[in-house]
Amino acid sequence: MIDATGVSSREQLLHALYEAAELEHNLMCTYLYAAFSLRSGEGEGLTRDEAVAVARWRAAIVGVAIEEMGHLTAVWNITSALGGSPRFGRGNFPLDPGALPAGVVVKLAPFNAAVLQHFIHLERPDGSTEPDGEGFAPEFQFRRGKAANRLTPMGMDYDTVGIFYATLADRLDKFVAHHGEAAAFCGDAALQISPTEIDLMGAKPVICAKTAIAALTAIVQQGEGAPTSSLGSHFQKFIAIREEMQTLQRANPSFKPAFPAATNPVQRTPTRPAGRVWIENEDAAVTVDLANSGYMLMLRLIAYAYAVPRPSAEKSLAVDLSLGIMRAVAHLGERAARLPAGPSNPGCNAGVSFVVLRDSAPLPRGPSSRRYFSERLRELADGAARVANPDARMTSAARLLADLAQRGERGFAAANAAPPATPAQVTAPAAAPGAIGARNGAAAAVTASSSSATGTPPTPLVVDGIDEIEGAKLTLLYDGEKCIHARHCVTGAPKVFLANVKGPWIDPDAMDAELLAGVAHVCPSGAIRYRRKDGRPDELAPPVNLVAIREAGPYAVRADIRLDGQAVGFRATLCRCGASKNKPYCDGSHHDVKFAASGEPPTGAQTEMLAQRDGPLAIDPQLDGPLQIRGNLEITAGTGRMVARVTSAKLCRCGASSTKPFCDGTHARIGFRST
C-alpha cells in the first residue's frame, strides 16, 4: 500500500524485489541455455574462423550470465537489508503469459539469429526500436494496468527493465526518506553475501540508501536499460555478436553456430505439449536429470548461505559448493544439447530444463541441513559415477561432483563440531586429528634413541610419514614430502642438520633450543617444526598473514593455515607452476618444467591497510582450478614489496594466468588438472 505521502510499504518493496529476482534469474538461465548449445571447435562442424568467433561468443554470453548472477545477488542483498528473505524460486520454463509485464516472453531456446535478437530486445535501453526476435511474440498482449491503492502488493507495468529499476529505486528512496535509514535497513547485514564469499559486482553489502541505489544503478548501467552508448553493456555485447554472425553467414550461408537443442525441454510428458519437447532418449534424460538436480541443490546452498551470518567458514562453504555445482551443470548442459531428445522429435536435441523446486526457501541452519547437503552431494556424485559410457563432459562433471561431495562432507562435519578457539600456539601431537602434520594412515613406530650419550643423531620415530626426533628440550618434526630444499636448515644449523650422510641426520641437541627454534621458523615449507619440552611456547601464529611470491617458484605462505578446512601449521609452500606431483604443495617440479614467472608482479590497486592482519587463513584448492583464499592476507613480491592486501582472492596454480598471481580463468582453457 502507498500511504497518503506517496510512500510504498515495506511489503510492496519486497514484492517488487521478488519480481526483480525472478527477472534476473530467468535471464541468467536463458543465456546459459543458449551458450550450452553453441558448437565447439572444428571437430563440431565449424571452420577455423567460425570456431574462434563462436568461442568468443560463448565467453561473452557466459560472461553476461555471470553478471546477471551479480545482479541477482545485489537484489538479494537489498531484500535482506530491508529485513526480507530473498526470493530464490521462479516459474518453470516457459513462463506463463502475465508472469512478466509488457508481453515479455521468456523461454529456453538454442542460440540462433532469432534468439540473439530476443536477447537484444530484452536488454534494450529505453527508447530503442530494436524489435523482438521471430517466434517470441506473446500468446496475447497483456497489460497489468494501474493497480488501485491496496494493502495487497501488485506488480507494476513497465516497457523496459531499465524503467522497472528506475521506478523501484525511486520508491526505495522515498521509503528510506520517510522511515530513516536505521529503520529502513533493519536486516542483519552479516547475512548478506559479500566479496569475502564471492567475487561478483553485486556482492556488496547494502547498509544504507546510497549503497542500495548504487546497486540498482549498476544493474541498469551494466545491462538492462543501459544507454545506447554504454560500452560493455549487455545490449552492446549482443549487438556485436549479431554483427559478427551476419558477416560469417554472408561468407558461409550454411553456417550453423549451434546444435539444434530443444526449445523448452521437459523431463516428463507435458500437460501442454505445444511449444515443449519431451526428452525420451535415456542418455539425454539421465544427463538432464543430473543437471536439474545439481541446479536445484545450487539454489538450496545459496539460500542457506543467506541464513548463515558472516564471518563463517560455513557461509563460504555453501557459496563455494554452489559455484562448483554450477561448473558441473555447465558440462552437463553442453552434453544434453548434443544428445538427441528422442523419437517424438527427430532432428531435435535435448537441453537442461532448469527445473525449480516447489519451494526454494532457506533450510534452517544446523545439523539437519548439513546432513541433507552432505547426503544430496553424495547422491549427485554417485549418480554421475553410474552413467554408462560417459563422454569427456560427463567425466568432467563426475570429477567435479565427487570432489564437491568430499569437500561438503568435510566442511559440514567441521561446522557440526564445536567451534574451536583460535589457538595462540600449537601443542597438539603430530598424529592428532586435524593437528599440524596429521596424515591419513597408520603410524609406523620406530623406537627413538637420544644422542646425548652416543654423540650421534638419534633414530627418528616415524608417525604418519613424519619424522619425530627427540632432543632434551624439544622434539623436531620433519616432513620430507613438504620439503622444497630451501637449505635454511643445513646452512643455518649445519651441526643439527647433517647434509649428505647416510642414516639418521638430525641431532636436536647439537644447538641451543631457542636458536634451533629460530632456524625452524625460517623453513618456508613448514617441513621442519618442533614441540617444546622445556616449558617454552611452541611456534606462534604470525602477527601478519603473508603470501610471498617466489621467483619462478611457489607461493610461500605464513599464516594460521586452514587447508581444505584442516589446520596444517603456520608455514607452507604451495605450487603455482601446475606441475607438482604433490599438489597443492610444491615439490620442486617448477625446476623440471623450467617454469618462468616473475616474483615481482606490479603493485595493484588493493593496498589499503586491513583492519586486522592476522587470524585463520582459509585456503581451498578448487578442483582443476585456482587456490581460493579467504582471510586477512598481504600478498608480497619475493623482495617483500606489497602487491595486494585482500580478504578474498583466487590465486593461479595452473602456471598460465596472464594476471599472475591472480587467476584469470586460463586453467579452463588449457585443461589444467589438479589431480
Secondary structure as GFF3:
##gff-version 3
##sequence-region A 1 675
A	DSSP	alpha_helix	10	37	.	.	.	ID=ss1
A	DSSP	three_ten_helix	42	44	.	.	.	ID=ss2
A	DSSP	alpha_helix	48	81	.	.	.	ID=ss3
A	DSSP	alpha_helix	113	122	.	.	.	ID=ss4
A	DSSP	alpha_helix	161	179	.	.	.	ID=ss5
A	DSSP	alpha_helix	181	184	.	.	.	ID=ss6
A	DSSP	three_ten_helix	189	191	.	.	.	ID=ss7
A	DSSP	alpha_helix	209	222	.	.	.	ID=ss8
A	DSSP	alpha_helix	234	251	.	.	.	ID=ss9
A	DSSP	beta_strand	265	266	.	.	.	ID=ss10
A	DSSP	beta_strand	277	278	.	.	.	ID=ss11
A	DSSP	alpha_helix	282	305	.	.	.	ID=ss12
A	DSSP	alpha_helix	313	336	.	.	.	ID=ss13
A	DSSP	alpha_helix	367	385	.	.	.	ID=ss14
A	DSSP	alpha_helix	392	416	.	.	.	ID=ss15
A	DSSP	beta_strand	461	463	.	.	.	ID=ss16
A	DSSP	beta_strand	466	470	.	.	.	ID=ss17
A	DSSP	beta_strand	474	478	.	.	.	ID=ss18
A	DSSP	alpha_helix	488	492	.	.	.	ID=ss19
A	DSSP	three_ten_helix	508	510	.	.	.	ID=ss20
A	DSSP	alpha_helix	513	521	.	.	.	ID=ss21
A	DSSP	beta_strand	528	532	.	.	.	ID=ss22
A	DSSP	beta_strand	546	549	.	.	.	ID=ss23
A	DSSP	beta_strand	555	563	.	.	.	ID=ss24
A	DSSP	beta_strand	566	574	.	.	.	ID=ss25
A	DSSP	alpha_helix	589	592	.	.	.	ID=ss26
A	DSSP	beta_strand	616	621	.	.	.	ID=ss27
A	DSSP	beta_strand	627	636	.	.	.	ID=ss28
A	DSSP	beta_strand	642	651	.	.	.	ID=ss29
A	DSSP	alpha_helix	666	670	.	.	.	ID=ss30
###
